[in-house]
Amino acid sequence: MKNIKITLSLLLLVGFSSCDDFLSEIPDNRTLIDTPEKISELLVTAYPNRSYFPIAEVMSDNVYDTEVQSTSIINEESYNWEMQSQIGLDSENAFWMASYEAIAAANQALDAIEKLGSPATLNPQKGEALIARAYNHFMLVSLWSNRYNPATAATDLGVPYITKPETELLVKYKRNTVQEVFDFVEQDLIEGMKYVTNEYKEPKYHFTIDAAKAFAARFYLIKGDWDKVLEFTEGLGSKPTKLRNYPAFYAAAFAQMPIEYSRVEQETNLLVDYPNSIANRSASYRFALPGNKSDEIFGVQTNIWAKANVIRPNGQYYGGINVFVPKLYEYFKYTNLTSRTGEPYTATVLFSNDEMYLNRIEALVMKNRFAEVNTELGYFLGTRTTGYNATTDILNETVVTNKFPVVANEFTPYYTLTPLQTSYIKAIAEARRRDFIREGLRWFDIKRFNLVVTHNTLEFGKVVRSNVLEKDDKRRALQIPLRASDNGIEKNPR
């Protein structure tokens, strides 16, 4: 299905592999997309074929210097919030390229639908293409721009928002503002949700109705539209049964655990992707989660009731120097069995009921609906607590404020938080941090809450460099990849 080839001048955004390769192509030498079947096949490529997980994770406070001598250059550069100098798998450049290639596929599908007269029978494909285009742009602006702030979004640099397939040889792109990107994302998302369906042979690999709602909930959470978050998460209910069953996950054989985590049969998994990635191997790098620091995230002292957390790292490298939760399954596709060469793909859960539910609870906090928050957050945390007793393990304002006291100038989103809201938001952020360890979501909380992060570099256990990511640090927006900036895309200020 992925053999349909589209040669687009959108390559200006992602760079050229070589002059000879580019010049050997006729500018508009593309496979004719003229049937519903070809459009559906094309949409398989409207999801990024690279992962942001290792990029975002290593920039967060989930990662430390383990001092092991197994690393990669981009692992070290991301740890220090530096522009990456390499363009291989799991690099910033690779994700940028893959995202715009996915956008190109979505745009070509939409163009083909329009040329076929936009029949109602193609509405599902139209909906998927619009939402995929919105999602890819949303992830790009989330990584390569400042956090969303309505006071500055109209002037903050966003990313180029591409809505048409290119037919010209040379096209210069300018960056839209963050506000423009968010407006376009919202427009595509809402329009796409009119048509999206659940009628796929393999629905969990496509934007279905539920996956689209999960995307909408994340988008409006970032935007601060709490009513919209509640609207799109209403179907979950106050105590959803379709959350991840962590006791069952940990009961599986170790080798089976990453397979179980990303299985499409898991009810919580709403959108699953298999990008070309070695994200699972990042747990073995120097800048990862060390065993002697894991308690800061998973220890009893982090549990709201001072009990053991169900989620815990039970995988290890180097005798426990590096530890990890085994949730990323790598499938290696052999292209030559004799030489044992091929391509790695990593199963990634892009949206889940668990994230959606936490987003809902956060919106309830911001609406000051604390009775519902106590019920729903208490229920969620109970599913993550060993020995949870619904009768005695009560969640209320006293418990939350005692466990998560307000620290001046710590959580500073663009909107105002009351002291009580701050304590609850901290509780939710810590729950999200544990649940989505290794999946990069912590970085987006760091950006939107403007949290300060310190990354120390060690030698024989002693700090030789302390690198602090201050509030509003310009490094919170990734630098535009060199191949893109060389082709005219404006760089981020430094």
C-alpha positions as CSV (number, residue, x, y, z in Angstrom):
1,M,0.0,0.0,0.0
2,K,2.9,2.3,0.6
3,N,4.2,1.9,-2.9
4,I,2.3,4.8,-4.3
5,K,4.9,7.4,-5.0
6,I,4.3,11.2,-4.9
7,T,7.0,13.6,-6.0
8,L,6.2,16.9,-4.5
9,S,8.1,20.1,-4.2
10,L,7.2,20.0,-0.6
11,L,10.6,18.3,-0.4
12,L,11.9,21.9,-0.1
13,L,10.7,21.6,3.5
14,V,12.6,18.4,4.2
15,G,15.6,18.8,1.9
16,F,16.9,16.8,-1.0
17,S,18.7,13.5,-0.7
18,S,20.9,14.4,-3.7
19,C,20.9,16.8,-6.7
20,D,21.1,13.8,-9.1
21,D,18.1,12.1,-7.5
22,F,16.0,15.2,-7.6
23,L,16.9,16.3,-11.1
24,S,16.2,12.8,-12.4
25,E,12.5,13.2,-11.5
26,I,10.0,14.9,-13.7
27,P,8.4,17.7,-11.4
28,D,4.9,16.3,-11.7
29,N,5.6,12.7,-12.3
30,R,3.2,11.2,-9.8
31,T,1.0,8.2,-9.8
32,L,-2.5,9.2,-10.7
33,I,-4.8,8.9,-7.7
34,D,-8.1,8.4,-9.3
35,T,-10.1,5.8,-7.4
36,P,-11.4,5.4,-3.9
37,E,-9.1,2.5,-3.4
38,K,-6.0,4.5,-4.3
39,I,-7.1,7.3,-2.0
40,S,-7.5,4.9,0.9
41,E,-4.0,3.4,0.2
42,L,-2.5,6.9,0.0
43,L,-4.0,7.8,3.4
44,V,-1.9,5.0,5.0
45,T,1.0,7.3,4.5
46,A,-0.7,10.3,6.1
47,Y,0.7,9.4,9.5
48,P,4.4,10.3,10.3
49,N,6.8,7.4,9.6
50,R,9.1,8.6,12.3
51,S,8.7,9.0,16.1
52,Y,8.8,12.1,18.3
53,F,9.0,9.9,21.5
54,P,12.8,9.8,21.9
55,I,13.1,13.5,20.9
56,A,10.6,14.8,23.5
57,E,11.4,12.3,26.3
58,V,15.2,13.1,26.5
59,M,14.5,16.8,26.8
60,S,12.2,16.3,29.8
61,D,12.9,15.8,33.5
62,N,12.3,12.0,33.1
63,V,15.9,11.7,31.9
64,Y,19.2,12.0,33.8
65,D,22.9,11.3,33.1
66,T,23.4,7.6,33.9
67,E,27.2,7.8,33.0
68,V,27.0,4.6,31.0
69,Q,29.2,4.7,27.9
70,S,26.5,3.8,25.5
71,T,25.0,6.8,23.8
72,S,24.3,8.5,20.6
73,I,25.2,12.1,19.5
74,I,21.6,13.1,19.2
75,N,20.7,11.7,22.6
76,E,23.4,13.9,24.1
77,E,22.4,16.9,22.1
78,S,18.7,16.6,23.0
79,Y,19.6,16.2,26.6
80,N,21.4,19.6,26.5
81,W,18.6,21.2,24.3
82,E,21.1,21.7,21.5
83,M,20.4,21.6,17.8
84,Q,20.9,18.1,16.5
85,S,23.8,17.6,14.1
86,Q,22.7,14.3,12.7
87,I,19.7,13.3,10.5
88,G,19.3,9.6,11.1
89,L,16.4,7.6,12.7
90,D,14.7,9.4,15.6
91,S,16.3,12.7,14.9
92,E,14.5,16.0,14.8
93,N,15.2,16.3,11.1
94,A,13.7,12.8,10.5
95,F,10.4,13.7,12.3
96,W,10.2,17.0,10.5
97,M,10.6,15.3,7.2
98,A,8.2,12.5,8.0
99,S,5.5,14.9,9.2
100,Y,5.6,17.0,6.0
101,E,5.6,13.9,3.9
102,A,2.5,12.7,5.7
103,I,0.9,16.2,5.2
104,A,1.7,15.9,1.4
105,A,-0.1,12.5,1.3
106,A,-3.2,14.0,3.1
107,N,-3.2,17.0,0.7
108,Q,-2.9,14.7,-2.3
109,A,-5.8,12.6,-1.1
110,L,-8.0,15.7,-0.6
111,D,-7.1,17.0,-4.0
112,A,-8.0,13.6,-5.6
113,I,-11.3,13.6,-3.7
114,E,-12.1,17.0,-5.0
115,K,-11.3,16.1,-8.6
116,L,-13.6,13.1,-8.3
117,G,-16.4,15.5,-7.4
118,S,-16.3,15.1,-3.6
119,P,-18.9,12.3,-3.5
120,A,-20.5,11.4,-0.2
121,T,-19.0,8.0,-0.5
122,L,-15.5,9.5,0.0
123,N,-16.5,11.5,3.1
124,P,-14.7,9.0,5.4
125,Q,-11.4,9.5,3.4
126,K,-12.0,13.2,3.4
127,G,-12.4,13.3,7.2
128,E,-9.3,11.2,7.8
129,A,-7.2,13.3,5.5
130,L,-8.3,16.5,7.2
131,I,-7.7,15.3,10.7
132,A,-4.3,13.7,9.7
133,R,-3.3,17.0,8.2
134,A,-4.3,18.8,11.3
135,Y,-2.5,16.3,13.6
136,N,0.8,16.5,11.7
137,H,0.9,20.3,11.8
138,F,-0.1,20.3,15.4
139,M,2.8,18.1,16.4
140,L,5.2,20.2,14.4
141,V,4.0,23.4,16.0
142,S,4.1,21.8,19.4
143,L,7.8,20.9,19.0
144,W,9.2,23.7,16.8
145,S,7.4,26.8,18.2
146,N,6.9,28.5,21.5
147,R,4.1,27.2,23.7
148,Y,0.6,28.4,22.8
149,N,-0.2,31.7,24.5
150,P,-3.0,33.8,23.0
151,A,-1.3,37.0,24.1
152,T,1.7,36.3,21.9
153,A,0.5,33.6,19.4
154,A,-0.3,36.2,16.7
155,T,3.4,37.1,16.5
156,D,5.1,33.9,17.6
157,L,6.7,31.9,14.8
158,G,4.7,28.7,14.0
159,V,5.4,26.3,11.1
160,P,4.4,26.4,7.4
161,Y,0.8,25.1,7.2
162,I,0.5,23.4,3.8
163,T,-3.0,22.8,2.4
164,K,-2.4,22.1,-1.3
165,P,-0.3,19.6,-3.2
166,E,2.6,21.4,-4.9
167,T,3.1,21.2,-8.7
168,E,5.8,23.8,-9.1
169,L,9.4,22.9,-9.1
170,L,10.5,25.5,-6.6
171,V,8.3,26.9,-3.9
172,K,9.4,29.1,-1.0
173,Y,7.5,28.6,2.2
174,K,7.1,31.0,5.1
175,R,6.2,30.1,8.6
176,N,2.7,30.8,9.7
177,T,2.3,32.3,13.2
178,V,1.4,30.0,16.0
179,Q,-2.1,31.5,16.1
180,E,-2.6,30.9,12.4
181,V,-1.4,27.3,12.8
182,F,-3.8,26.7,15.7
183,D,-6.7,28.3,13.7
184,F,-6.0,26.0,10.7
185,V,-5.6,22.9,12.9
186,E,-9.0,23.7,14.5
187,Q,-10.6,24.3,11.1
188,D,-9.4,21.0,9.7
189,L,-10.1,19.1,12.9
190,I,-13.7,20.3,13.2
191,E,-14.4,19.8,9.5
192,G,-12.8,16.4,9.5
193,M,-14.9,15.2,12.5
194,K,-18.0,15.7,10.4
195,Y,-17.0,12.9,8.1
196,V,-14.7,10.6,10.0
197,T,-15.9,7.0,10.6
198,N,-15.1,3.8,12.5
199,E,-15.6,1.7,9.3
200,Y,-12.0,0.4,8.7
201,K,-10.7,-3.1,8.4
202,E,-8.0,-2.1,11.0
203,P,-9.6,0.9,12.7
204,K,-6.9,1.4,15.4
205,Y,-4.5,2.4,12.6
206,H,-6.7,5.3,11.5
207,F,-8.3,8.4,12.9
208,T,-11.6,7.0,14.0
209,I,-14.3,8.9,15.8
210,D,-12.8,8.2,19.2
211,A,-9.2,8.9,18.1
212,A,-10.4,12.2,16.6
213,K,-12.1,13.1,19.9
214,A,-8.9,12.2,21.8
215,F,-6.9,14.5,19.5
216,A,-9.5,17.3,20.0
217,A,-9.3,16.9,23.8
218,R,-5.5,17.3,23.6
219,F,-5.7,20.3,21.2
220,Y,-8.3,22.2,23.3
221,L,-6.4,21.4,26.5
222,I,-3.3,23.1,25.1
223,K,-5.5,25.9,23.9
224,G,-7.2,26.3,27.3
225,D,-10.8,25.8,26.1
226,W,-12.0,23.7,29.0
227,D,-15.6,23.4,27.8
228,K,-14.4,21.9,24.5
229,V,-12.3,19.4,26.4
230,L,-15.3,18.3,28.4
231,E,-17.4,18.1,25.3
232,F,-15.1,15.7,23.5
233,T,-14.5,13.5,26.6
234,E,-18.0,13.3,27.8
235,G,-18.5,9.8,26.4
236,L,-15.8,8.4,28.8
237,G,-18.1,8.8,31.8
238,S,-17.0,9.4,35.4
239,K,-15.4,6.0,35.9
240,P,-14.5,4.5,32.5
241,T,-13.7,0.8,32.3
242,K,-11.7,1.1,29.2
243,L,-8.5,2.3,30.8
244,R,-5.2,0.5,30.7
245,N,-5.2,-2.6,32.9
246,Y,-1.7,-2.3,34.4
247,P,-2.0,-5.3,36.7
248,A,-2.6,-7.4,33.6
249,F,0.2,-5.7,31.8
250,Y,2.7,-6.5,34.6
251,A,1.4,-10.1,34.8
252,A,2.5,-10.7,31.2
253,A,5.9,-12.3,30.5
254,F,8.5,-9.6,30.2
255,A,9.1,-10.1,26.5
256,Q,5.4,-10.0,25.9
257,M,4.8,-6.7,27.8
258,P,5.7,-4.2,25.0
259,I,3.5,-6.2,22.6
260,E,0.6,-6.1,25.0
261,Y,1.0,-2.4,25.6
262,S,0.5,-1.4,21.9
263,R,-1.9,-4.1,20.8
264,V,-4.9,-2.8,18.9
265,E,-7.1,-5.1,21.0
266,Q,-6.4,-3.1,24.1
267,E,-9.5,-1.0,24.5
268,T,-7.6,2.0,25.8
269,N,-5.5,2.3,22.6
270,L,-7.3,4.6,20.2
271,L,-4.6,5.2,17.5
272,V,-1.6,3.0,17.0
273,D,1.3,3.7,14.6
274,Y,4.4,1.7,13.5
275,P,7.0,4.4,12.5
276,N,10.4,3.6,11.3
277,S,12.1,4.0,14.7
278,I,14.5,2.6,17.3
279,A,12.8,4.5,20.2
280,N,12.9,1.4,22.4
281,R,16.7,1.4,22.4
282,S,17.0,4.9,23.8
283,A,16.5,3.4,27.3
284,S,20.0,1.9,27.0
285,Y,21.7,5.3,26.2
286,R,23.7,7.4,28.6
287,F,21.0,10.0,29.0
288,A,18.0,7.9,30.2
289,L,16.3,6.9,33.4
290,P,18.8,5.6,36.0
291,G,17.8,3.1,38.6
292,N,19.0,5.3,41.5
293,K,16.6,8.1,40.3
294,S,13.5,6.1,39.4
295,D,12.0,6.5,42.9
296,E,11.7,10.2,42.2
297,I,9.0,9.3,39.6
298,F,7.7,5.9,40.8
299,G,8.5,5.7,44.5
300,V,6.0,5.2,47.3
301,Q,6.5,8.9,48.3
302,T,5.0,9.9,44.9
303,N,1.8,8.0,45.5
304,I,-1.1,10.2,46.8
305,W,-1.8,7.6,49.5
306,A,1.8,6.7,50.2
307,K,1.3,3.2,48.7
308,A,3.2,1.4,46.0
309,N,2.5,2.6,42.4
310,V,1.4,-0.1,40.1
311,I,3.5,1.5,37.3
312,R,7.2,0.9,37.8
313,P,10.3,0.2,35.8
314,N,11.0,-3.5,35.7
315,G,13.4,-3.6,32.7
316,Q,17.0,-2.8,33.1
317,Y,20.4,-2.4,31.4
318,Y,23.9,-2.7,32.8
319,G,22.8,-4.4,36.0
320,G,20.2,-1.8,36.8
321,I,22.1,1.4,36.1
322,N,19.5,2.1,33.4
323,V,15.9,1.1,34.0
324,F,12.7,1.3,32.0
325,V,9.0,0.4,31.6
326,P,8.9,-2.1,28.8
327,K,6.2,-0.5,26.7
328,L,7.8,0.1,23.3
329,Y,7.8,-2.9,21.0
330,E,10.3,-3.0,18.2
331,Y,9.6,-5.0,15.1
332,F,12.5,-5.6,12.8
333,K,11.6,-6.2,9.2
334,Y,14.3,-8.1,7.4
335,T,15.0,-7.0,3.9
336,N,17.8,-9.5,3.4
337,L,17.8,-12.6,5.5
338,T,21.2,-13.6,4.4
339,S,22.9,-10.5,5.6
340,R,20.4,-10.0,8.4
341,T,19.7,-6.5,7.4
342,G,16.4,-4.6,7.5
343,E,14.4,-1.8,9.0
344,P,13.2,-1.3,12.6
345,Y,9.7,-0.2,13.4
346,T,8.4,0.7,16.8
347,A,4.8,0.3,17.9
348,T,3.6,3.7,19.3
349,V,0.3,4.5,20.9
350,L,-0.5,8.0,19.7
351,F,-3.8,8.4,21.6
352,S,-5.4,6.5,24.4
353,N,-8.4,6.7,26.8
354,D,-6.0,7.2,29.6
355,E,-4.6,10.4,28.3
356,M,-8.1,11.5,27.3
357,Y,-9.4,10.9,30.8
358,L,-6.6,12.8,32.5
359,N,-7.3,15.7,30.1
360,R,-10.9,15.6,31.1
361,I,-10.1,15.7,34.8
362,E,-7.7,18.7,34.2
363,A,-10.5,20.5,32.5
364,L,-12.8,19.8,35.4
365,V,-10.2,21.3,37.7
366,M,-10.1,24.5,35.6
367,K,-13.9,24.7,35.8
368,N,-13.7,24.4,39.6
369,R,-15.9,21.2,39.6
370,F,-13.9,19.7,42.4
371,A,-16.5,17.2,43.6
372,E,-16.3,15.5,40.2
373,V,-12.5,15.9,40.2
374,N,-12.2,14.0,43.4
375,T,-14.4,11.2,42.1
376,E,-12.6,10.9,38.8
377,L,-9.0,11.5,39.8
378,G,-9.5,9.3,42.8
379,Y,-10.8,6.5,40.6
380,F,-7.9,6.9,38.1
381,L,-5.2,7.0,40.8
382,G,-6.9,4.0,42.4
383,T,-6.3,1.9,39.3
384,R,-2.6,2.8,39.5
385,T,-2.2,2.0,43.2
386,T,-1.2,-1.3,44.7
387,G,-3.6,-2.3,47.5
388,Y,-6.0,0.5,46.8
389,N,-9.0,0.5,49.1
390,A,-11.9,2.6,47.9
391,T,-13.2,2.9,51.5
392,T,-10.1,4.2,53.1
393,D,-8.1,5.7,50.3
394,I,-10.1,8.9,49.9
395,L,-9.2,11.8,47.6
396,N,-10.2,15.2,48.8
397,E,-8.8,18.8,48.8
398,T,-6.9,18.2,52.1
399,V,-5.2,15.1,50.8
400,V,-4.2,16.8,47.5
401,T,-3.0,20.1,48.9
402,N,-1.0,18.4,51.6
403,K,0.7,16.1,49.0
404,F,1.1,18.8,46.4
405,P,1.6,22.1,48.1
406,V,1.9,25.3,46.0
407,V,5.4,26.4,45.2
408,A,5.7,30.0,44.1
409,N,6.4,30.5,40.4
410,E,6.6,26.7,39.7
411,F,3.5,26.0,37.5
412,T,3.0,29.1,35.3
413,P,0.8,28.4,32.3
414,Y,-0.4,31.4,30.3
415,Y,-3.7,31.4,32.3
416,T,-4.1,32.1,36.0
417,L,-4.3,29.2,38.5
418,T,-5.8,29.5,42.0
419,P,-3.8,27.8,44.8
420,L,-6.3,24.9,44.9
421,Q,-6.2,24.5,41.1
422,T,-2.4,24.5,41.3
423,S,-2.3,21.6,43.7
424,Y,-4.7,19.5,41.6
425,I,-2.9,20.3,38.4
426,K,0.4,19.2,40.0
427,A,-1.3,15.9,41.0
428,I,-2.6,15.3,37.5
429,A,0.8,16.3,35.9
430,E,2.6,13.7,38.1
431,A,0.1,11.0,37.2
432,R,0.5,11.8,33.5
433,R,4.3,11.8,33.9
434,R,4.2,8.2,35.3
435,D,1.6,6.9,32.8
436,F,3.3,8.1,29.7
437,I,6.9,7.6,30.7
438,R,9.0,7.1,27.5
439,E,6.2,8.5,25.3
440,G,7.3,12.1,25.3
441,L,4.1,13.7,26.7
442,R,6.0,15.0,29.8
443,W,7.8,17.5,27.5
444,F,4.6,19.1,26.4
445,D,3.5,19.5,30.0
446,I,6.9,21.1,30.7
447,K,6.3,23.6,27.8
448,R,2.8,24.5,28.6
449,F,3.3,24.9,32.4
450,N,6.7,26.6,31.8
451,L,8.4,24.2,34.2
452,V,12.1,24.7,34.9
453,V,14.3,21.7,34.2
454,T,17.9,21.0,35.2
455,H,20.0,18.5,33.4
456,N,23.3,17.7,35.0
457,T,26.3,16.1,33.4
458,L,28.3,13.8,35.7
459,E,31.8,12.4,35.9
460,F,32.2,9.6,38.5
461,G,29.0,10.7,40.2
462,K,30.0,14.4,40.5
463,V,28.2,17.2,38.6
464,V,30.6,18.8,36.1
465,R,28.0,20.8,34.2
466,S,24.6,22.0,35.2
467,N,22.3,23.0,32.3
468,V,19.1,24.8,33.3
469,L,16.2,25.3,31.0
470,E,14.7,28.4,32.5
471,K,11.1,29.7,32.1
472,D,10.6,31.0,28.6
473,D,14.0,29.7,27.5
474,K,14.2,30.0,23.7
475,R,15.5,26.4,23.6
476,R,12.0,25.2,24.4
477,A,11.3,25.6,20.7
478,L,13.4,23.2,18.6
479,Q,15.7,24.8,16.1
480,I,14.5,24.4,12.5
481,P,16.4,21.5,10.8
482,L,19.3,22.7,8.7
483,R,18.0,21.2,5.5
484,A,14.7,23.2,5.9
485,S,16.4,26.5,7.0
486,D,18.9,26.2,4.0
487,N,15.8,26.2,1.8
488,G,14.4,29.4,3.2
489,I,12.5,28.4,6.3
490,E,13.1,31.1,9.0
491,K,15.1,29.9,12.0
492,N,14.0,30.2,15.6
493,P,15.7,32.9,17.6
494,R,18.5,31.8,20.0
